[in-house]
Amino acid sequence: MSFSVFTALLIFNGCSSTHPLLDESLSNFTNVYNDGEARYVGGELQLISQNNWFFSTKEIYEDFVLEAEVKMPETSEYSNSGIIFRGQIIDTDKGTQIIGYQVDIDPSDRKWTGGLYDQGRRKWLYPIHPTRSHPDEDFVTNFLGEWTKEQGEAYSHLTWNKIKIVCKGSDIKIFINDILTTHVKDVKDSKGVIAFQHHGSKAYRETRDKNNIVRFRAISIKKL
């Protein structure tokens, strides 16, 4: 009896423990696109791409806490990133793509880092964009009201920023540097892949210049 209880505790603790997603061979990831380059450098996932691109986990996740740190580049060209979660891999006339919930990493003057974007479908769910927001009946509730100055200033450019995504059932929370920036109820997807974004670099496309590299580190996940 005692052995059975001990074994059950080990199984339970193993299921609820936090697991790193990065290793030198990037064995937990796959590239479903035809472009983009992912490298493991000094404990970091470094991404560069000629077009909008997502580097995906192999595993599908349902309820979880995902934590990561991101550092955006110092570059004069447009730079944007994000993390898709509960993402769906689909085949389209443009090839294989990943769609789904995405925490946006937005260094622009708009300051919407930590907002929720629905890649390939409804676009901006929170905050509301004047022309690029198309919530449907699956978007049930926004718990935070209007986007505030505190939310917009949670992100600090050119430094390492902590991101935490908590998904439990239809409840979705996003934290940037421990500040809650998004809390919604949405029932569109209950599980899917996690994918890290590079929005694309014209300089890389034309000359293979890599100044616009997006860097992630300390990526871990805890299944709930």
KOLTI-849201 format. One record per residue (C-alpha): residue number from 1; residue in one letter; x, y, z. Coordinates in Angstrom, 3 decimals, m for minus. Example, Ala and Ser with C-alpha at 12.3 -4.5 7.8 and 13.67 -1.06 7.14 Angstrom:
<fivexs>
 resi resn       xx       yy       zz
    1    a   12.300   m4.500    7.800
    2    s   13.670   m1.060    7.140
</fivexs>
This chain:
<fivexs>
 resi resn       xx       yy       zz
    1    m    0.000    0.000    0.000
    2    s    2.780    2.416    0.955
    3    f    4.584    1.712   m2.327
    4    s    1.405    2.454   m4.295
    5    v    0.886    5.742   m2.495
    6    f    4.523    6.714   m3.033
    7    t    4.312    5.848   m6.723
    8    a    1.119    7.849   m7.107
    9    l    2.750   10.866   m5.475
   10    l    5.711   10.606   m7.827
   11    i    3.423   10.455  m10.849
   12    f    1.358   13.386   m9.596
   13    n    4.399   15.526   m8.858
   14    g    5.948   14.673  m12.203
   15    c    2.830   15.747  m14.059
   16    s    2.707   19.078  m12.238
   17    s    6.399   19.942  m12.378
   18    t    7.945   22.644  m14.549
   19    h    9.872   21.474  m17.608
   20    p   12.362   23.485  m19.685
   21    l   11.641   23.533  m23.431
   22    l   15.106   24.520  m24.660
   23    d   18.063   22.231  m25.316
   24    e   21.041   22.482  m27.655
   25    s   19.387   20.413  m30.380
   26    l   15.998   22.181  m30.060
   27    s   14.521   18.695  m29.824
   28    n   11.131   19.935  m28.574
   29    f   10.560   22.082  m31.674
   30    t    9.787   21.754  m35.361
   31    n    9.672   24.196  m38.283
   32    v    6.476   23.836  m40.297
   33    y    7.320   26.767  m42.582
   34    n    9.709   27.085  m45.505
   35    d   11.645   30.046  m44.147
   36    g   13.102   31.312  m40.908
   37    e   16.121   30.226  m38.926
   38    a   16.176   29.093  m35.295
   39    r   19.427   28.616  m33.388
   40    y   20.351   27.654  m29.851
   41    v   23.069   30.055  m28.712
   42    g   24.296   30.280  m25.123
   43    g   21.032   29.089  m23.619
   44    e   18.919   31.264  m25.911
   45    l   16.502   30.574  m28.753
   46    q   17.498   33.073  m31.434
   47    l   15.122   33.675  m34.347
   48    i   15.516   35.445  m37.692
   49    s   13.255   35.217  m40.726
   50    q   12.593   36.819  m44.076
   51    n    8.817   36.651  m43.591
   52    n    6.320   36.385  m40.743
   53    w    7.231   33.052  m39.200
   54    f    6.521   30.835  m36.175
   55    f    8.805   28.171  m34.686
   56    s    6.591   25.540  m33.091
   57    t    6.698   22.939  m30.358
   58    k    6.113   19.356  m31.417
   59    e    3.848   18.697  m28.445
   60    i    0.288   19.904  m28.014
   61    y   m0.564   21.552  m24.690
   62    e   m3.940   22.081  m23.050
   63    d   m3.898   23.706  m19.579
   64    f   m0.529   25.116  m18.563
   65    v    1.661   27.894  m17.254
   66    l    4.234   28.981  m19.843
   67    e    7.097   31.247  m18.805
   68    a    9.775   32.807  m20.995
   69    e   11.998   35.850  m21.302
   70    v   12.314   37.873  m24.502
   71    k   14.729   40.524  m25.675
   72    m   13.949   42.502  m28.816
   73    p   16.720   43.824  m31.103
   74    e   17.964   47.345  m31.544
   75    t   17.152   47.889  m35.212
   76    s   15.878   50.653  m37.463
   77    e   13.539   48.362  m39.400
   78    y   10.175   47.124  m38.187
   79    s   10.525   44.604  m35.379
   80    n    7.727   42.680  m33.727
   81    s    7.345   39.288  m32.111
   82    g    4.986   37.136  m30.109
   83    i    4.177   33.688  m28.783
   84    i    1.318   31.630  m30.173
   85    f   m0.310   29.264  m27.667
   86    r   m2.970   26.612  m28.180
   87    g   m2.023   27.086  m31.826
   88    q   m3.510   25.073  m34.694
   89    i   m1.341   23.832  m37.574
   90    i   m3.354   24.003  m40.799
   91    d   m2.764   23.523  m44.512
   92    t   m3.722   26.448  m46.760
   93    d   m3.221   27.441  m50.385
   94    k   m0.145   29.323  m49.145
   95    g    1.282   26.232  m47.428
   96    t    1.317   25.059  m43.826
   97    q    0.565   27.765  m41.273
   98    i   m0.004   28.150  m37.540
   99    i   m3.037   30.072  m36.331
  100    g   m4.361   30.817  m32.863
  101    y   m3.999   32.843  m29.702
  102    q   m0.893   35.004  m29.582
  103    v    0.615   37.218  m26.918
  104    d    1.985   40.188  m28.845
  105    i    5.444   41.651  m28.229
  106    d    5.093   45.174  m29.562
  107    p    8.001   47.638  m29.129
  108    s    6.205   50.312  m31.168
  109    d    4.792   53.555  m29.780
  110    r    1.428   51.788  m29.557
  111    k    2.733   49.796  m26.544
  112    w    0.466   46.773  m26.819
  113    t    2.959   44.194  m25.538
  114    g    0.984   41.657  m23.531
  115    g   m2.156   42.114  m25.591
  116    l   m4.008   39.166  m27.121
  117    y   m4.017   38.696  m30.896
  118    d   m5.722   35.858  m32.770
  119    q   m3.281   35.000  m35.554
  120    g   m4.925   34.104  m38.872
  121    r   m8.476   34.554  m37.617
  122    r  m10.061   37.298  m35.470
  123    k   m6.948   39.494  m35.131
  124    w   m6.929   41.832  m32.094
  125    l   m9.060   40.527  m29.242
  126    y   m7.581   42.778  m26.554
  127    p   m7.020   45.716  m26.729
  128    i   m9.597   46.539  m29.380
  129    h   m8.176   47.858  m32.647
  130    p  m10.397   50.333  m34.565
  131    t  m10.307   48.267  m37.786
  132    r   m8.524   44.985  m37.005
  133    s  m10.636   43.471  m34.226
  134    h  m13.207   40.806  m35.077
  135    p  m14.296   39.046  m31.867
  136    d  m17.053   36.463  m32.277
  137    e  m19.288   34.470  m29.949
  138    d  m16.282   32.466  m28.703
  139    f  m14.840   35.607  m27.106
  140    v  m16.912   35.535  m23.935
  141    t  m15.475   38.084  m21.495
  142    n  m12.734   40.678  m21.063
  143    f  m12.105   41.102  m17.333
  144    l   m9.785   44.129  m17.462
  145    g  m11.668   46.899  m19.243
  146    e   m9.824   49.457  m21.372
  147    w   m6.072   49.143  m21.989
  148    t   m4.241   51.296  m19.434
  149    k   m0.955   53.185  m19.251
  150    e    0.305   50.690  m16.659
  151    q   m0.331   47.786  m19.009
  152    g    1.354   49.598  m21.893
  153    e    4.440   50.374  m19.835
  154    a    4.899   46.848  m18.453
  155    y    7.336   46.084  m21.299
  156    s   10.857   47.564  m21.238
  157    h   12.557   47.775  m24.633
  158    l   16.089   46.410  m25.297
  159    t   16.133   44.514  m21.989
  160    w   15.009   41.036  m20.966
  161    n   11.265   40.923  m20.301
  162    k    9.432   38.163  m18.466
  163    i    6.321   36.696  m20.081
  164    k    3.885   34.375  m18.334
  165    i    0.846   32.800  m19.982
  166    v   m1.679   30.918  m17.858
  167    c   m4.354   28.838  m19.592
  168    k   m6.899   26.886  m17.562
  169    g  m10.026   25.891  m19.424
  170    s  m11.396   28.962  m21.151
  171    d   m9.598   31.321  m18.731
  172    i   m6.532   33.021  m20.269
  173    k   m4.123   35.324  m18.444
  174    i   m1.006   37.068  m19.736
  175    f    1.601   38.735  m17.523
  176    i    4.475   40.976  m18.646
  177    n    7.131   41.491  m15.967
  178    d    4.593   40.298  m13.371
  179    i    1.949   42.825  m14.468
  180    l   m1.362   41.323  m15.582
  181    t   m1.931   42.694  m19.087
  182    t   m4.661   40.370  m20.392
  183    h   m7.397   38.375  m18.669
  184    v  m10.150   37.000  m20.865
  185    k  m12.509   34.091  m21.239
  186    d  m12.452   32.612  m24.746
  187    v  m13.655   29.191  m25.883
  188    k  m12.230   29.042  m29.423
  189    d   m9.419   26.556  m28.691
  190    s   m8.743   24.310  m25.689
  191    k   m5.360   22.932  m26.780
  192    g   m2.628   23.304  m29.370
  193    v    1.039   23.972  m30.003
  194    i    3.213   26.803  m28.700
  195    a    5.130   28.781  m31.324
  196    f    7.633   31.640  m31.142
  197    q    7.424   34.414  m33.723
  198    h    9.759   36.446  m35.855
  199    h    7.723   38.965  m37.837
  200    g   10.199   39.111  m40.735
  201    s   13.201   41.195  m41.764
  202    k   13.674   42.877  m45.130
  203    a   17.405   43.216  m44.426
  204    y   17.678   39.482  m43.793
  205    r   15.628   38.684  m46.891
  206    e   17.765   40.862  m49.172
  207    t   21.290   40.620  m47.724
  208    r   21.070   38.000  m44.937
  209    d   21.752   40.747  m42.396
  210    k   20.961   39.399  m38.902
  211    n   20.704   42.561  m36.819
  212    n   16.978   41.934  m36.341
  213    i   17.345   38.755  m34.266
  214    v   14.685   38.115  m31.601
  215    r   15.964   36.288  m28.530
  216    f   14.115   34.070  m26.055
  217    r   15.482   32.300  m22.995
  218    a   14.346   30.547  m19.791
  219    i   11.426   28.937  m21.634
  220    s    9.567   26.495  m19.381
  221    i    6.121   24.973  m19.107
  222    k    4.094   23.482  m16.304
  223    k    1.060   21.406  m17.219
  224    l   m1.989   22.021  m15.039
</fivexs>
